[in-house]
Amino acid sequence: MNDRSSDGSNKDVGNRDNEFEYLQGKYKIKEKYRKPAAFSEEESYFDDGNGNYPPDWGHRRKAILEYQGQKCARCKTDVSEGDYNCHHYRPISEGGTHELHNLVVLCLPCHKLIHPTVDNLEGDWQEAPIFPAQDADSRVATVRKPATQAEQESHLPELDLLQLTSAEGENILGSSRLCVP
């Protein structure tokens, strides 16, 4: 079975779960920290008053980076040099957890594309490719709005086709709308 898993990745569901279990052991990820309420602000990974990240956040980041083959989940850029963020697909504020299946690695421009109004994120969403990679994780397969008239004109055939073949409300161009691949 090679169906798309419920987390949007292209990995076989059984293999993905086994790999997550292996990575949790390898990186000493503690199950008890999967939910934000399970640790205090003093225990948080960051000491800047942002108590939303578990003490083992660095280990979770490394595990997801390994799981994704050191590639951005959206554009597939190599992020092995460390210029990446770990993104919660379902935000903590909306009931998301720190479980590995809810995390994806994104390069800085792609992460800023997902969160264009978050001021403390590095990266420029205009540097992210307009289209996600063909094998991008569907949960972050955002189509970027062209930043310039020249960029719009150079991608007009693809953008027109996308608009013609998409259901109403899907693939709306913007810096933060998700597309359905």
trRosetta pair geometry for C-beta under 8 A, 3 or more apart (Angstrom, degrees):
i j d omega theta_ij theta_ji phi_ij phi_ji
1 12 5.9 117 91 -140 76 101
1 13 7.1 -29 110 24 124 96
1 14 7.5 90 62 6 116 109
2 10 7.8 12 173 171 88 79
2 12 5.6 -60 -109 -80 52 91
3 12 7.7 79 42 -121 57 58
3 13 7.2 -7 71 -23 92 106
4 8 6.7 -9 174 -147 112 28
4 9 7.2 168 -159 84 73 33
4 10 6.0 -45 -110 -108 75 52
4 138 6.9 32 -167 -3 145 134
5 8 7.1 -42 77 26 76 21
5 9 5.3 0 43 59 115 81
5 10 7.7 -170 7 -105 87 3
5 11 5.9 -13 -15 71 131 72
5 12 7.3 88 -62 155 106 11
5 13 4.5 146 -114 -89 97 75
5 16 5.4 -10 -79 11 164 160
6 13 7.1 55 0 -114 84 117
6 101 8.0 24 85 180 91 133
7 16 7.3 -166 33 161 126 153
7 89 7.3 157 -163 17 84 165
7 101 4.5 -125 -87 -171 143 93
7 102 7.5 -119 -132 -72 113 38
7 137 8.0 -37 131 -158 81 116
7 139 7.1 -48 166 -30 59 141
8 89 7.3 172 21 -135 138 152
8 137 5.0 76 121 180 109 83
8 138 4.2 -135 -156 54 102 86
8 139 3.8 178 28 -28 172 96
8 140 7.9 121 127 2 151 69
9 16 6.4 138 75 -110 133 141
9 137 5.5 -28 -91 -117 63 99
10 135 6.1 -50 -17 -165 153 96
10 137 7.8 -126 -15 -98 79 59
11 15 5.8 -120 170 87 100 107
11 16 4.3 120 107 -72 123 105
11 19 7.4 -62 171 23 154 144
12 15 4.1 65 73 18 104 112
12 16 6.4 -175 83 -17 48 86
13 16 5.7 -55 -145 33 26 113
13 17 6.5 24 159 -16 63 105
14 17 6.0 -56 -150 36 29 108
14 18 6.4 27 154 -15 64 108
15 18 5.7 -58 -148 40 32 111
15 19 6.1 33 154 -21 67 107
16 19 5.7 -56 -147 37 29 110
16 20 6.3 31 154 -20 65 103
16 101 7.6 82 149 -103 119 101
17 20 5.7 -50 -146 34 32 112
17 21 6.5 33 153 -19 63 105
18 21 5.7 -54 -150 36 32 113
18 22 6.4 34 151 -19 65 105
19 22 5.5 -51 -147 36 34 113
19 23 6.2 31 155 -17 67 107
19 67 6.3 121 138 -123 123 95
20 23 5.7 -56 -144 40 30 109
20 24 6.3 37 154 -26 64 103
20 63 8.0 73 -139 161 59 124
20 67 7.3 28 -85 -105 66 139
20 100 4.7 175 -139 75 108 142
20 101 6.5 -21 -98 -52 155 86
21 24 5.8 -49 -148 30 29 114
21 25 6.9 25 154 -12 60 104
22 25 6.0 -64 -159 39 31 107
22 26 6.1 28 151 -20 68 112
23 26 5.4 -52 -137 39 35 113
23 27 5.9 5 171 6 70 112
23 29 7.3 27 124 1 76 131
23 63 4.1 113 165 -154 120 107
23 66 6.4 173 -119 76 120 124
23 67 6.1 -35 -64 -62 162 104
23 100 6.6 110 85 -112 130 160
24 27 6.8 -70 -137 52 19 89
24 29 4.3 -88 -142 55 70 113
24 31 7.4 41 -170 -65 138 80
24 63 7.0 50 -72 -135 43 156
24 100 7.0 -117 -66 -25 94 135
25 28 7.5 20 -173 -74 29 41
25 29 8.0 -55 -33 32 21 82
26 63 7.2 141 74 -107 103 96
27 56 7.7 121 137 178 97 113
27 59 4.0 147 162 -175 108 98
27 60 7.3 154 123 -68 144 31
27 62 5.7 166 -119 81 135 111
27 63 4.5 -109 8 -64 155 106
28 56 6.9 -137 107 -134 79 130
28 59 6.0 -90 67 -142 75 157
29 33 7.7 -119 -178 57 73 113
29 56 5.5 151 -127 137 57 143
29 59 5.4 -171 -78 118 77 121
29 60 5.9 93 -116 -80 121 76
29 63 6.3 -26 -46 -30 135 157
29 100 7.4 57 141 -52 174 109
30 33 4.8 72 84 4 100 107
30 54 7.4 -151 61 165 102 139
30 55 7.9 17 31 65 132 100
30 56 5.5 151 17 -9 92 149
31 34 6.0 -21 -171 -24 50 114
32 38 5.4 180 158 176 71 137
33 38 5.5 -163 -114 94 36 128
33 39 5.7 15 -122 -32 90 127
33 54 3.5 92 175 -143 126 146
33 55 6.6 -118 -108 34 151 78
33 56 5.7 144 58 30 159 107
33 98 6.2 -44 130 72 82 142
34 38 7.0 57 47 9 51 152
34 54 7.8 -10 -62 -49 19 152
34 97 4.9 15 160 176 87 122
34 98 5.2 -155 -149 61 42 82
34 99 4.8 30 -150 -65 115 80
35 38 4.8 104 69 -20 81 109
35 97 5.5 -51 -88 -125 61 99
35 98 7.3 -147 -60 17 16 91
36 39 7.5 -85 -169 42 39 83
36 51 7.8 102 -172 124 101 79
36 52 5.4 -30 -129 -146 127 65
36 54 7.8 -130 -108 -57 49 83
36 92 5.4 75 -41 -159 140 124
36 97 7.8 -147 -19 -129 75 53
36 98 7.2 121 -62 -27 66 108
38 54 7.4 0 77 -104 106 112
39 43 4.2 -110 179 86 108 134
39 44 6.8 144 118 -71 117 56
39 51 7.9 -159 104 180 88 92
39 54 5.5 121 12 -124 151 73
39 55 6.4 -158 -149 -16 156 92
40 43 4.8 97 55 6 74 101
40 44 7.5 -101 105 -29 48 79
40 51 7.1 -64 152 -156 41 129
41 44 5.4 -21 -160 -15 42 122
41 49 7.3 0 -173 -151 124 44
41 51 3.2 -66 -114 -95 78 140
42 51 8.0 6 -9 -116 32 114
43 54 7.5 -19 127 -154 105 53
43 55 5.1 -66 169 -54 89 110
44 47 7.3 159 86 -80 96 42
44 50 6.6 -175 162 97 150 56
44 51 4.3 -131 -56 -131 143 54
44 52 7.0 52 -131 34 125 30
44 53 5.4 83 -165 62 89 71
44 54 7.4 -83 -128 -107 51 12
44 55 7.2 -146 -144 -69 9 60
45 53 4.1 -65 33 117 113 114
45 54 6.3 41 -34 84 105 33
45 55 5.9 160 -72 -121 70 24
45 56 7.6 -91 -80 41 112 17
45 57 3.6 -50 -55 23 162 129
45 58 6.5 164 -146 -25 127 81
46 49 7.9 -47 117 42 103 35
46 50 4.8 5 81 63 136 102
46 51 8.0 -129 65 -77 89 29
46 53 5.6 72 0 44 96 130
46 57 7.8 -19 -27 43 79 160
50 53 6.6 36 120 4 100 103
52 92 5.5 137 -163 88 122 172
53 57 4.3 13 172 -75 109 149
53 98 7.6 120 -140 -103 54 135
54 57 5.4 151 63 -53 65 79
54 60 7.3 85 58 -17 114 137
54 98 5.5 175 -5 96 121 176
56 59 4.4 -40 -180 38 89 121
56 60 6.1 98 121 -27 84 92
57 60 5.5 -54 -148 35 36 113
57 61 6.4 40 153 -22 67 102
57 86 7.8 179 -178 60 89 146
57 98 7.4 -87 -102 -151 77 135
58 61 5.7 -50 -149 32 32 114
58 62 6.6 30 153 -16 63 105
59 62 5.8 -54 -150 37 33 110
59 63 6.3 36 152 -22 66 106
60 63 5.6 -53 -147 34 32 113
60 64 6.4 25 158 -13 66 105
60 86 6.9 114 114 177 95 164
60 98 6.2 -60 -120 171 167 102
60 100 6.8 -153 -151 -88 89 76
60 103 6.4 147 161 -36 109 173
61 64 6.2 -59 -148 39 28 104
61 65 6.2 31 153 -22 63 110
61 86 4.5 -119 -110 -43 85 142
61 103 8.0 -122 -95 174 47 144
61 105 7.6 99 -160 -95 70 101
62 65 5.5 -54 -146 36 30 116
62 66 6.4 30 155 -17 64 104
63 66 5.9 -56 -153 36 29 109
63 67 6.3 33 150 -22 64 108
63 100 6.0 -77 117 -111 126 123
64 67 5.3 -50 -143 36 35 118
64 68 6.2 21 161 -7 67 109
64 86 5.9 110 60 -130 145 111
64 100 6.1 -176 -77 -148 89 85
64 103 4.7 -94 -85 114 151 117
64 104 6.8 -164 -178 -123 131 18
64 105 5.3 159 125 -40 105 97
65 68 6.3 -66 -147 46 25 99
65 70 5.7 35 174 -97 88 61
65 79 7.2 -116 -135 92 102 108
65 80 7.8 123 178 -105 117 57
65 84 7.1 133 -103 78 108 151
65 86 7.9 -80 -49 -85 87 103
65 105 5.3 95 -92 -77 63 153
66 69 7.7 34 -179 -72 33 27
66 70 7.4 11 -97 -50 34 77
67 100 7.0 126 -35 -179 162 121
68 71 5.4 -128 146 55 96 74
68 72 7.9 50 150 -99 140 2
68 73 6.0 -79 -132 -74 143 82
68 104 7.1 93 -72 -154 144 68
68 105 5.1 -149 41 34 152 117
70 78 6.0 21 126 -153 100 73
70 79 5.9 -156 177 61 68 68
70 80 4.1 24 -177 -73 139 90
70 105 7.9 -59 -137 105 29 161
71 76 4.8 -7 -179 -150 125 56
71 77 6.7 145 -154 68 70 31
71 78 6.2 -44 -99 -95 68 44
71 79 6.7 129 -130 11 16 91
71 105 7.5 122 84 86 37 119
72 75 4.9 10 89 50 132 79
72 76 6.0 -96 62 -40 79 11
72 77 4.6 26 7 44 123 83
72 79 5.6 105 -55 -34 77 123
72 84 6.8 -160 -89 -118 81 112
72 105 6.4 -117 -115 116 42 83
72 106 5.3 53 -150 -146 92 43
72 107 4.1 -46 -83 -18 137 91
72 110 5.4 120 -176 22 134 151
73 87 7.8 -116 33 45 134 121
73 104 4.1 -28 -17 -179 162 120
73 105 6.0 134 -26 63 96 58
73 106 5.9 -58 34 -79 94 72
73 110 7.7 -180 59 131 70 149
73 136 6.5 84 149 -161 59 74
73 137 4.0 -23 179 13 108 126
73 139 7.7 -22 147 64 137 93
73 140 5.2 75 105 49 114 137
74 106 5.9 34 3 -127 111 98
74 107 7.6 -107 51 25 102 88
74 110 4.2 172 51 -156 138 141
74 113 7.5 -172 142 63 172 137
74 128 7.2 -8 112 -160 138 122
74 132 4.9 -96 -172 -126 75 103
74 133 6.9 132 144 12 39 89
74 136 5.1 26 -147 -144 37 125
74 137 7.0 -65 -71 42 50 86
74 140 4.7 -92 -74 122 98 109
74 141 6.6 168 -132 -97 79 40
74 142 6.6 -20 -136 31 134 87
75 107 6.4 -49 47 21 118 126
75 109 8.0 9 0 80 150 107
75 110 5.5 -151 -4 -68 108 133
75 128 6.5 -154 -48 -159 138 81
75 129 5.0 134 -122 20 121 116
75 132 6.3 -116 -78 -141 55 57
75 133 5.4 120 -155 -31 29 99
75 136 7.1 13 -61 -96 26 116
76 133 4.1 49 -5 -52 116 165
76 135 7.0 62 -69 67 135 94
76 136 7.0 -115 -36 -84 92 73
77 107 4.8 9 66 -50 130 147
77 110 7.8 -179 22 -17 119 126
78 81 7.6 71 126 -4 94 89
79 82 7.3 179 165 3 76 5
79 83 6.0 -122 -146 71 83 65
79 84 3.8 62 176 -56 141 125
79 105 6.2 -165 66 153 149 121
79 107 5.3 -154 -84 -89 117 79
83 107 6.4 27 116 -150 92 79
83 108 5.5 -63 169 -19 92 113
84 105 5.1 14 168 -174 140 98
84 106 6.4 155 -159 79 87 35
84 107 5.7 -63 -103 -103 78 40
84 108 6.9 -125 -104 -44 29 66
84 111 7.7 126 -166 -30 56 131
85 105 7.5 159 82 -151 37 55
85 106 5.7 -20 63 64 85 88
85 108 6.6 96 -14 -99 100 57
85 111 4.3 55 47 -97 128 168
85 121 7.0 -28 -62 -144 162 103
85 122 7.9 165 -51 48 117 89
85 123 7.9 -95 -11 -14 122 138
86 103 5.4 -5 179 -167 102 114
86 104 7.5 158 -158 79 58 31
86 105 5.9 -34 -102 -96 65 64
86 106 7.9 146 -109 20 17 75
87 103 6.9 141 73 -156 45 59
87 104 5.1 -26 63 66 98 83
87 105 7.5 151 15 -108 85 12
87 106 5.0 30 -15 1 129 120
87 111 5.7 -165 -67 -121 119 97
87 114 6.4 48 -140 72 148 161
87 140 6.9 91 88 -94 150 139
88 91 5.4 106 98 -110 119 38
88 92 5.9 30 112 -33 176 76
88 96 4.8 116 168 129 123 150
88 98 7.6 -64 -101 -97 113 52
88 102 5.7 7 -153 144 76 100
88 103 6.3 -37 -98 -96 52 65
89 96 7.0 173 71 -129 59 136
89 102 5.3 -132 38 -164 95 59
89 103 7.2 -134 -10 -75 86 14
89 104 5.9 74 -60 -6 96 110
89 139 4.7 -13 -139 161 126 144
89 140 7.2 -107 -111 -50 89 95
90 94 5.9 -114 178 86 82 109
90 95 6.7 -41 150 81 121 73
90 96 3.5 169 103 -90 82 106
90 97 7.7 25 77 15 111 59
90 102 5.5 -67 36 -146 92 112
91 94 4.7 76 65 16 90 99
91 96 5.1 166 87 8 17 133
92 95 7.9 168 -170 37 30 7
92 96 5.1 -80 -73 66 35 94
92 97 7.7 96 -108 -88 72 18
92 98 7.9 17 -90 -56 108 77
93 96 7.8 11 34 23 44 98
96 102 5.3 156 -167 -177 99 141
97 102 5.4 129 64 19 72 157
98 102 7.1 -124 -129 70 7 120
98 103 7.2 28 -163 -54 51 119
99 102 5.1 79 64 10 81 105
99 103 7.5 -163 94 -10 41 95
100 103 5.8 -68 -149 36 38 110
104 137 5.7 -145 -126 64 143 164
104 139 6.7 175 -31 80 149 121
104 140 5.8 -150 95 -18 158 141
106 110 4.3 -131 -172 94 105 108
106 111 4.0 139 98 -63 125 84
106 114 6.9 -68 -135 1 176 133
106 140 6.5 -135 -86 -179 121 158
107 110 4.9 81 54 16 79 105
107 111 7.0 -152 87 -9 35 90
107 123 7.4 137 132 -116 70 135
107 128 7.6 157 79 -105 108 88
108 111 5.9 -56 -143 36 29 110
108 112 6.3 27 159 -17 64 107
108 121 7.6 164 -158 164 80 90
108 122 4.9 -47 -149 105 129 93
108 123 3.1 -172 151 -75 87 114
108 124 8.0 39 124 13 101 50
109 112 5.7 -58 -147 39 32 110
109 113 6.4 42 150 -28 64 102
109 123 4.6 -160 -72 -170 37 110
109 124 5.8 -20 -112 67 91 54
109 125 6.1 136 -170 -112 72 26
109 126 7.7 -93 -150 58 113 35
109 127 4.0 -112 -108 82 143 95
109 128 4.0 -179 136 -59 106 77
110 113 5.3 -45 -150 27 36 120
110 114 6.9 36 152 -17 63 99
110 123 7.7 -73 29 -178 39 153
110 128 4.8 123 -80 -120 57 124
110 140 7.1 67 164 157 115 124
110 142 7.7 151 -158 45 82 117
111 114 5.8 -52 -156 34 36 110
111 115 6.5 -15 159 27 69 104
111 121 6.1 -142 120 -170 107 133
111 123 5.9 114 60 34 90 160
112 115 6.4 -77 -137 67 32 74
112 116 6.3 68 162 -100 70 53
112 118 7.7 -136 -128 59 62 95
112 121 5.3 172 -93 117 80 124
112 122 7.4 -99 -60 103 119 35
112 123 3.8 -162 -19 98 127 109
112 124 6.2 -42 88 -97 159 3
112 125 4.4 -132 113 -59 96 78
112 128 7.3 -166 64 -33 89 121
113 116 6.7 7 -142 -64 24 91
113 125 4.0 131 -84 -139 61 98
113 128 4.5 -40 -48 16 136 162
113 142 5.5 168 136 90 118 146
113 144 5.8 -71 -138 -93 130 107
113 175 6.0 -130 -150 -173 64 74
113 176 7.1 174 160 -88 55 56
114 140 6.3 -44 -82 -142 131 98
114 142 6.2 -165 -84 -27 71 151
114 176 6.5 84 -163 -132 28 78
115 118 4.0 -2 153 8 118 123
115 121 5.8 109 89 -11 121 159
115 176 7.3 76 -89 -116 19 117
116 125 5.2 -31 -101 -27 96 156
116 175 4.4 49 -55 126 153 128
116 176 5.3 -115 7 -55 108 110
117 176 7.8 -28 -5 -56 93 152
118 121 4.7 60 100 -8 109 116
123 127 7.1 -128 -171 52 78 120
123 128 8.0 47 171 -50 118 98
124 127 4.6 79 79 -4 96 108
125 128 5.6 -35 -164 9 51 117
125 144 6.7 177 163 -130 92 120
125 175 5.2 66 137 -158 154 113
126 144 7.8 146 -117 177 37 136
126 147 4.3 53 -136 -78 111 153
128 142 8.0 18 134 84 149 113
128 144 5.4 158 91 -63 106 149
129 132 7.2 136 84 -93 110 25
129 133 7.8 82 63 -53 149 65
129 144 7.0 159 105 19 37 131
130 143 6.8 16 162 -168 69 71
130 144 4.8 -120 -132 63 45 97
130 146 6.2 1 -111 -81 126 71
130 151 7.1 166 -68 171 129 111
130 155 5.6 -59 93 -94 169 170
131 143 6.2 -5 -109 -123 58 81
131 144 7.7 -111 -47 26 29 85
131 155 7.9 179 -29 -149 106 136
131 158 6.9 -68 -57 152 139 145
132 136 3.6 -42 158 -13 121 165
132 140 7.4 145 -113 111 141 70
132 141 4.2 -119 32 -144 163 70
132 142 6.5 110 -53 48 114 46
132 143 7.2 -87 -9 -77 88 56
132 179 7.5 -161 8 50 120 120
132 181 7.4 -80 71 -88 128 111
133 136 4.6 134 57 -53 76 88
136 140 6.7 -114 168 82 110 80
136 141 4.5 132 101 -98 126 90
136 181 7.0 175 66 -78 95 139
137 140 5.3 38 81 31 101 95
137 141 6.9 -158 86 -45 44 86
138 141 5.1 -35 -135 -3 39 126
138 180 7.2 27 -166 -144 111 51
138 181 5.1 -110 -112 10 94 117
139 178 7.6 -43 -177 -144 35 141
140 178 7.4 -91 -127 -121 23 107
141 178 6.7 77 66 -164 64 82
141 179 5.4 -85 114 65 93 90
141 180 7.8 91 79 -121 125 12
141 181 5.0 -29 135 -54 171 105
142 176 7.1 -45 -140 -144 139 24
142 177 6.8 134 -142 80 91 43
142 178 5.5 -70 -89 -108 75 52
142 179 6.4 131 -130 3 25 87
143 162 6.8 129 -128 -174 163 158
143 171 5.7 38 15 -151 146 79
143 173 6.2 -77 112 -108 109 63
143 177 7.4 -27 52 83 82 91
143 179 4.6 61 -14 -38 104 137
144 147 7.9 -19 150 -40 113 87
144 173 7.8 24 130 -156 23 81
144 175 6.5 28 -142 -116 75 57
145 173 4.4 103 -98 162 81 97
145 174 5.3 22 -41 -105 120 17
145 175 5.6 -65 22 -53 109 66
146 149 7.9 98 126 -98 125 13
146 151 3.9 176 -161 107 105 105
146 152 3.9 172 81 -71 156 69
146 155 6.2 -177 -77 44 125 125
146 159 7.5 -53 -25 -74 119 149
146 173 7.6 -22 5 -167 71 137
147 151 5.7 47 47 33 67 156
148 151 4.5 99 55 5 81 102
148 152 7.0 -140 96 -5 45 85
149 152 5.5 -54 -150 35 33 115
149 153 6.3 31 153 -18 67 106
150 153 5.8 -55 -146 38 31 110
150 154 6.3 28 156 -19 65 108
151 154 5.9 -57 -145 36 29 109
151 155 6.5 -1 163 6 64 111
152 155 6.6 -81 -152 51 24 90
152 156 6.6 56 150 -71 64 83
152 159 7.2 -30 -157 3 69 165
153 156 5.6 -13 -149 -33 35 117
155 158 5.1 -55 -175 49 81 111
155 159 5.3 82 124 -27 92 106
156 159 5.7 -61 -136 42 29 109
156 160 5.9 30 165 -21 67 108
157 160 5.9 -57 -146 36 26 109
157 161 6.3 24 157 -17 63 109
158 161 5.7 -56 -147 38 30 112
158 162 6.3 35 153 -23 64 106
159 162 5.6 -50 -147 33 31 115
159 163 6.5 30 154 -17 63 105
159 173 7.1 17 -148 -73 113 134
160 163 5.8 -57 -151 37 31 109
160 164 6.2 28 153 -18 66 110
161 164 5.7 -57 -143 39 31 110
161 165 6.0 7 166 -2 68 116
162 165 6.5 -71 -139 47 21 95
162 166 5.9 22 165 -29 63 119
162 171 5.2 -142 166 163 105 146
162 179 7.8 -46 -165 -137 123 141
163 166 6.2 -58 -136 28 22 111
163 171 7.1 -148 -86 107 46 118
166 170 4.3 -145 -178 87 109 101
166 171 4.1 -118 -105 33 159 126
166 179 7.7 -81 -116 -149 135 97
166 180 7.6 134 -139 49 97 97
167 170 4.7 63 60 8 79 126
167 180 7.7 2 31 44 108 139
169 172 6.8 -41 -165 -36 34 116
170 179 6.4 82 174 -147 83 62
170 180 5.1 -48 -150 17 129 109
171 177 7.7 118 -155 120 14 119
171 179 4.3 47 -97 -126 73 103
171 180 7.0 -89 -45 31 87 70
172 177 4.8 -58 72 142 90 170
173 177 7.3 117 141 47 6 129
174 177 4.2 76 53 -2 115 109
